[in-house]
Amino acid sequence: MLKDLCARLGLAGAPLTRFADGSQPVYAVGDEHVLKLFPGAAAAAGVTEGRVLAHLQGRLPVPTPQVRDFGPYENGGHYVLMSRLRGENLAHVWNRVPRGHRDRLVTEIGETLAVLHSLDPAPLGDVLGPADWGAFLDRQAAGAVAQQRAKGLPAAWLEQIPDFLASVPLPRAPHRSLLHTEVMLQHFLVDPDGWRLTGLFDFEPAMIGDRAYDFVAVGLFVTRGDPHLLARLAGAYDHTFEPPHLLAYTLLHVYSDLPWYLSELRAPAEETLPSLAEAWFGTE
C-alpha cells in the first residue's frame, strides 16, 4: 500500500527507507523526498504538519521541509510528502560540537524562534489551537498533579505543584504566536563542516499561544540547564523569560514529564520548585 501511494505521487520505484526516529512512520523516498504517514488516530496531526510547513516555506532563517503534497491516506489516515533536508541530527553530534560553535548554534536557534514567533498565525487558526489560552491553562493546571503522579514524581515534589502554579501569573490572553512546542536538539539538522544549522523539522505538535511556552523545550533539551547557553539564545531572541514562568509552563506542557527531566538534568540541592526553576531556566 505504501508503494501504491508512492506511485500515485509520481515516485513509483523509488527506494523506501524508514527512519529510526519519530513518533509516526517516516520514510526516505529516494534521495530527495520524505514521506510521513499519520494513522487515523493521528490524522489531525498530519493536517497540522502539512499546513504549518506550507505556511513556513522559505520564511525562517533555518530551512524547513518543503511540502510537495499532503492529503488523506487509507483508513482515515493522512500523509505529507516533503523535501528531504540535508545534515546530521544535532542531538546525535552535540557532544562533538566545540564550545564556540555551540554558542553560535544556539544563537541561530534564538534568531529562528524570533522569526517564527513574529509570523502571523491567523491563517492557521482553523487547524491550530487552543482557541482560548486561559481555558487551556486551566485544563492543564487541573490535571498537573495527576499527570506527574502518573509519571512517578515523588510526593515531596507533587505537593508543591498547586501552590507554585498559583504563585506564577501566566498571561491568560497573550499575544498569539505560532509555536513549534518541541524545540529540541533532536529536531534540528546541522552540517558538521562548519557547524551550521541546515534544517528544522517536525511541526506536527504545533500550537498557537504564548511564545514563552516554546522555551520549555529550549531550556530542557537545547541549553539543558546551562545558563550561559540560555543567555546566549535569549540574547539572540531579544527577550528573557522569568524562570518561574518557564517552570510553570513546564508543569503545564502537554507532554510534561518532570521525573524524566530530573533524571536528565541537574537538580538543585534544595528540592523546591523555585530552586528548580533557577537551575533549569536561569541565565547568567
N, C-alpha and C positions, 0 to 999 in steps of 0.2 A: 504493500500500500504506500510506503514511503517512496518507493521508486515510481509509482504511478503519479504521486504528487509532483515529484521532480520532473517527470515527463510533461505533465500539464504546465509546469512553469518554464518549459523550454530547456531543461537541463538533463534530458534523458542520457543515460550512460555515464554521467559524471560520477566519479568515485565518492562514496559516502564514508565519513569517519566521525564517529561520535566523540565529543569532548568528554573528558572525565569529570569536569566540574559542572556545577549548575544544578538548580532545583528542578529544571524542566529538561526534557531531551533536546540536545543541541548538536547539530551535525555540521561539519565542514562539507561543503558540496564542491568538489574540485578545489582549486586554489583561490578562487575569487569570491565565493559565496558562503554564507552561513544560514542554515535553516533551523529555526527554533519552533518547537511544537508545544502546544498547550492543550492538554486533555480537557474534556468537557467541564470538569470542575474548576479549571483554571482559565477557561476561555476569556473571561473578562480581563485577566492579566495580559493575555495576548493582544486584545484590542488596545489596552493601555500602551503596551510596548510599541506596537505599530504606530499609533497616533503620536506618542511622545517623540519617537525617533524622527518621524516625518516633520514634526514641528521644529525640532532642533537642528535639522540638517544644515551644516555649514555655519552655524551661529555661535558655536563655542570655540574657545582657543584651542581645545584639545579635540581631535577628530572623534566623532561618534559614528556608528554604523549607518550607512545609507540604506534606506528602505527600498527594496526592489519590488516587493509585492507583499500583501498580507490579506488574510481573509479566513473564512470558515474552512474547517477540516472535518474529517469523519467523526461521527458520534458526538456532534456538538462542540468539537474542539476548534482550535484556531492555530494558524501558522503565521510566522513572519519570516520572509526571505530578505536577507540583508547582505551588504557587502562585508567582506572579511577584513578586519583591521590587522595591521602588522605589529609585531613586537612580542615581548615576553611578559607574562603576568608579573606585575610589580611585587605581589606578595611572595612569589617564588624566588625572586632575586634580591629582595630588600636587604638581606644580610651582606650582600656583596657591594651594595651601593656605598661609595665613600661619603664621609660626613658632609663635606661641602656640597656634593651633588644631592644629598638628601635635603639640604636646605633649599636648593633650587627646585627640586621636585615638589616639595610642599608649597613653595611659592607659586608654582604653576597650578597646583590644585586649588589654592586660595583664589587665584585670579579666575580660574574656571568657574568656581562656585559663585563668585561675584557676578559674573556674566549670566550664569544660569538663573540666579535669583532676581536679576534685573529684567528678565524677559516677561512679557505679558502672558499669564497663564490662561486668560479668558477663553481663547479658542479651544482649550482642553477641558473646560468646565463641565461638558456633558459626559466625560468619561472619568474624570478625576474628582476625588473627594478629599476630605469631607466637606460638605456644603456649609456646615456650622462648626467652626473650630472649637468654640466654647463647649458645645454639646459633646464633641469628640473628647475633649479633655475630661469632662465629667464622666463619660463612659470608661475611659482608661483608668481614671483615679478610683472609680468604684470597684474595679477588678484588679487593682495593682497588687494588693497584698496576696490575694488568691493566686495570681499569676506567678509571683515569686515563690510562694509556698509550694506550688506545683513543681517548680524548678529545683526545689530543695534548699532554699535560702534559710539559714538558721534563724531561730526565734529572736535572737538579740538584734538582728538587722530588721526582721519583719516588723517588730513592734515600733520601730522608729518611722516607718513609712508614712502613716497617716498624718502625724504632726509635721513631718518635714514637708510633705506636699502642701499642707495647709499654710505653711510659712512662706512659700515661694509664689509671688504674684505673677503668674504667667498671663500673657495677654489673651483675652477671650475673642477678640476681633482684630487680629494682627493684619498688617499689610500682607496680602496674599501672594505668595511666591511659589514658583514651580520647584518641587523638592525631588531629589533623587531618592532620598531616605536611607540608602546603603552606600555611602561614600567611604569605601574601604579600599585598601591596597589591592584586594582581590579583583576589583572592578576597573583597574587601570592597566594599560599596557605601556611598556617602556622599551626604548631602543638602548641596549647596554653600551653601544658605541656612541658615547657622549651623554648617556643617561638623560634622554629627553622623553617626555610622555608622548605616546603615539596613539592612545585611544582611551575612551571611557565608554563603558557599556553597561548593560543590564538595568533597564529603566522600567521593568515590569511592576515594581512596587512603588512607582512614583505617586506623589500626592500633591495637593495644593494646601499651603498653610504657612505657619510661622517659620521663617528661614532658620531660626535657631535650632529647629528640630533636626536639620541636616548635620549639625555639628555634634550630635551624639555619636554617630558612626565615625566622624572625623577624629574625635578625641579618643575613642576606644580602639579604632582599627587603623588609623593612619599615624597620628602622633603618639598614641599609646602611652599617655601619661608623661610625655616628655615636654616640660614647659617651654623649652627653647624652640622646639619644632612647632608647637601650637602657637606661640607668639609670632613666629615667622609666618605661619599660614594666615593667622588673623591679621597681620600687618598687610599681607598681600590682598586679603579680602576687604581690608579697610574698616574692620569692626571687630570688637572683642565682646564676647558674651560673658555674663557673670557665671562663675562655676556652679552656684546653686541652681540657676535656671537650667543649665545643661544636664545636671544630675537629675533634676525633676523630670525633664524630657526623657532621660534615660529610663526612669522608672515607668513613664507613661508610653514609651515606644511600643509599637505594635508587636515587635519581636523581642522585647526586653527579656534578658536572662542574666540577672545580677550574679548568681553563683558562677556562671561561666566567666563573666568579666573578672570576678575576683580571683579566679584560678589563672587568668591570663595576664593580669596587670598587677602592679604593686598595690598593696593595701596600706593605709596609714597605720601607725602604731595605735592611735586612738580609734577604736571601731565605732565611729559615728558617721552619719551621712554627711554632715557639713565637712568633716575632715576628708571624707572620700571625694567630695566634690572638688576640693582643692587639689587633692593628689592626682586626679584624672583630668581635670579641666582648668587647672591653674596655669598662668603664664608667668614668664619672668618679669 
